[in-house]
Structures are given as structure tokens and as C-alpha cells.
Amino acid sequence: MLSGVGEWGGWEPWVLWGTRLVLAGLLVLVGTSDLRSRRIPNRLIGAGLMIALLWHALAPAGSGLFDRYDPGALGFGASAAGAAAAFAAFLVLHLARAMGAGDVKLMAMLGAVFGLGALPALVLAVFAAGGVLVAARLFDRERRRAVAANLRTILAGRVAALTGASGPRFDPSRDTADRLPFGLAIAAGATLLAALQWRGALG
């Protein structure tokens, strides 16, 4: 039995593990959906957000859902603040057309799962996973060629702008070589953070 679980009074360990498994299952569904259709269903995000908020509001107090030795709720306030902060931070990227709306909502859900205090670690884990995904996808020859062509277009446009001449313009929504399934990277980053918390690697 995990340390701390036995001190939950009327709560049973299956509630803890059931919550973990349900959220893990939602992340698998999110990653699969984004990989296949480049869409993240709102119902999955809504379910995950509701589960996270209820968990942190009702479960016995502890150091987080994935803490190995002191599992428990961070409190509704920390969970809601994590969701709000993640949404606000990634909304900026969405407005800059660097991230889809579904990705922003997924980050908000995970902000609720991990809480405000773990948000910096979550962001680092997500972007690390995103970097690995980008590197892996560049092994595809056709995708490399498309990326190189887009970079040439961007560079030519910048040079033309500096000289006052008209040049090619790059439209991310139209000319992108391939829309990265960033929901998959977000799911992988969340899994990495959960594993690090389980191992006690984050203090």
C-alpha cells in the first residue's frame, strides 16, 4: 500500500487509482484523436476538467494526484488557478496563430490536474515533448522539403521587407508544411510530469 493512502479515512485506494487511470485514458484518447484528425474533442476536455476540479475539491488533502508518498488534493483554488493560468498563457500562443484552440483548452485541463504550482514544470515538459516530436517528424523527406521551402519563403519575404520591395508572404494557416499534432506532445509532456512526480524527482 502506498504511504499516505491508508490515512484517507473512508476513502478507498481505488478512488485514487481510478482517477489516475481515467485521466490517463483521456490523454490517450486526446493524443489519438489529434494524431488522426488534428482535432481534440471538447467532451474529452470537459470531462477531464470536471474530474480534476472535483478531485482537488473533494479528496483528502495531499501533495497532488500523482505524488507517490503523499497523494491527495491540492484544493479547489489551486486547481482552478492552474487551469486559469494555463488557459491565459497559451491563449496568447493561440492568438499568435502558433497553437490551436483545442491545445489551449487541453493545457487548461492539465493545469487543473497538476495545479498552479506545477504549471512551470508542465510547460517545460510539454515543450520538451514537442521538440522531440518535431525532430522525429523531420525524418520524413517530403516534410523536410516542405519545411525548407517555407523557410525560404519566409526569408525572402523578410529580405524584401527590409529593402522596401514586395516579396512572397507566408501564411501559416495556408502554407504550413504540416500541422503538428501538438495535442500528442501535450499528452506526452503531462505523462512525463506525472512520472517525475511519482518518482519524487521534483522535490
C-alpha positions in Angstrom: 0.0 0.0 0.0 1.3 3.5 -0.8 2.3 5.7 2.1 -0.4 8.2 2.8 -3.2 6.2 1.1 -4.0 4.3 4.3 -4.7 7.6 6.1 -7.7 8.6 3.9 -10.3 7.6 6.4 -13.4 6.4 4.4 -11.7 6.9 1.1 -10.5 3.8 -0.7 -7.3 3.4 -2.7 -9.4 2.5 -5.8 -10.7 6.1 -5.9 -7.2 7.4 -6.2 -6.1 4.8 -8.8 -9.4 5.1 -10.6 -9.0 8.9 -11.0 -5.4 8.4 -12.3 -6.5 5.8 -14.8 -9.4 7.7 -16.1 -7.3 10.8 -16.7 -4.6 8.7 -18.3 -7.3 7.2 -20.6 -8.5 10.6 -21.5 -5.0 11.6 -22.5 -4.6 8.5 -24.7 -7.9 9.4 -26.4 -6.8 13.0 -26.9 -3.5 12.1 -28.4 -5.0 9.5 -30.7 -7.7 11.9 -31.9 -5.2 14.7 -32.5 -2.9 12.4 -34.4 -5.6 11.0 -36.6 -7.9 14.0 -37.3 -6.0 17.0 -35.8 -9.0 17.6 -33.5 -9.3 17.4 -29.8 -13.0 16.8 -28.8 -14.4 19.3 -26.3 -16.2 16.5 -24.5 -12.8 14.9 -23.5 -11.5 18.2 -22.3 -14.7 18.9 -20.3 -14.7 15.5 -18.7 -11.0 15.8 -17.7 -11.5 19.4 -16.3 -14.6 18.3 -14.3 -12.7 15.3 -12.8 -9.7 17.3 -11.9 -11.7 20.1 -10.2 -13.9 17.6 -8.3 -10.8 15.6 -7.2 -9.0 18.6 -5.8 -12.2 19.9 -4.2 -13.3 16.7 -2.5 -10.4 14.3 -2.0 -8.3 14.3 1.2 -5.5 16.9 1.2 -2.1 15.8 -0.1 0.7 16.8 -2.5 -1.1 16.0 -5.7 -2.7 13.3 -7.7 0.5 11.6 -8.9 2.6 12.0 -5.7 3.7 8.6 -4.7 4.0 9.0 -1.0 1.5 11.8 -0.2 -1.2 11.5 -2.8 -4.1 13.8 -2.3 -5.9 17.0 -3.3 -4.2 20.4 -3.7 -7.5 22.2 -3.1 -10.1 23.6 -5.5 -8.4 27.0 -5.5 -5.0 25.7 -6.7 -6.7 23.5 -9.3 -8.9 26.3 -10.7 -5.9 28.7 -10.6 -3.8 26.3 -12.5 -6.5 25.9 -15.2 -6.9 29.7 -15.5 -3.2 30.4 -15.7 -2.6 27.7 -18.3 -5.5 28.9 -20.4 -4.3 32.5 -20.2 -0.7 31.7 -21.0 -1.5 29.5 -24.0 -4.3 31.7 -25.3 -1.5 34.2 -26.2 0.1 31.5 -28.4 -3.3 30.8 -30.0 -3.9 34.4 -30.8 -0.4 34.5 -32.4 -1.6 31.5 -34.5 1.1 29.3 -33.0 -1.3 26.9 -31.3 -4.8 25.5 -31.9 -7.8 26.3 -29.7 -8.1 22.7 -28.7 -4.5 22.7 -27.4 -5.2 25.7 -25.3 -8.2 24.0 -23.7 -6.2 20.8 -23.1 -3.5 22.8 -21.3 -6.2 24.4 -19.1 -7.5 20.9 -18.2 -4.0 19.8 -17.3 -3.4 23.0 -15.3 -6.4 21.9 -13.2 -5.0 18.4 -12.9 -1.5 19.4 -11.7 -2.3 22.7 -10.0 -0.8 26.2 -10.2 2.4 25.3 -8.5 3.3 22.6 -11.1 2.5 24.8 -14.1 6.1 25.8 -14.9 7.2 22.2 -14.9 4.2 21.2 -17.0 5.1 23.8 -19.6 8.7 22.7 -19.7 7.7 19.0 -20.1 5.2 19.8 -22.9 7.7 21.9 -24.9 10.4 19.2 -24.4 8.0 16.6 -25.8 7.0 19.0 -28.6 10.7 19.4 -29.5 11.1 15.6 -29.7 8.0 15.3 -31.9 9.2 18.0 -34.3 12.6 16.3 -34.6 11.1 12.9 -35.2 8.7 14.3 -37.9 11.6 15.9 -39.7 13.0 12.5 -40.6 10.3 12.4 -43.2 11.9 13.5 -46.5 8.8 15.2 -48.0 8.1 17.1 -44.8 11.8 18.3 -44.7 11.5 19.6 -48.2 8.2 21.4 -47.4 9.7 22.9 -44.3 12.8 24.1 -46.2 10.6 25.7 -48.9 8.6 27.5 -46.3 11.8 28.8 -44.6 13.0 30.1 -48.0 9.6 31.9 -48.5 9.8 33.4 -45.0 13.4 34.5 -45.5 12.7 36.0 -49.0 9.8 37.9 -47.5 11.9 39.4 -44.7 14.6 40.4 -47.1 12.1 42.1 -49.4 10.5 43.9 -46.5 13.9 45.3 -45.4 14.6 46.6 -48.9 11.2 48.1 -49.4 10.3 45.7 -52.2 7.3 43.4 -52.4 8.1 39.8 -51.8 6.4 36.4 -51.1 4.3 36.3 -47.9 4.0 33.2 -45.7 0.5 32.5 -44.4 0.8 29.9 -41.6 -2.9 28.8 -42.0 -2.4 28.1 -45.7 1.2 27.4 -46.3 2.2 25.3 -43.4 4.0 22.1 -44.3 2.1 20.0 -41.9 0.1 20.9 -38.8 1.9 19.4 -35.8 -0.4 17.3 -33.7 0.6 19.3 -30.6 -2.1 17.6 -28.5 0.0 14.5 -28.7 3.0 16.5 -27.4 0.9 17.9 -24.6 -0.3 14.4 -23.6 3.3 13.2 -23.6 4.5 16.1 -21.6 1.8 15.5 -19.0 2.7 11.9 -18.8 6.4 12.8 -18.3 5.4 15.2 -15.5 3.3 12.6 -13.8 6.2 10.1 -13.9 8.6 12.7 -12.4 6.2 13.4 -9.6 5.7 9.7 -9.0 9.5 9.3 -8.7 9.8 12.3 -6.4 12.1 14.0 -8.9 10.5 17.4 -8.5 11.0 17.7 -4.7 
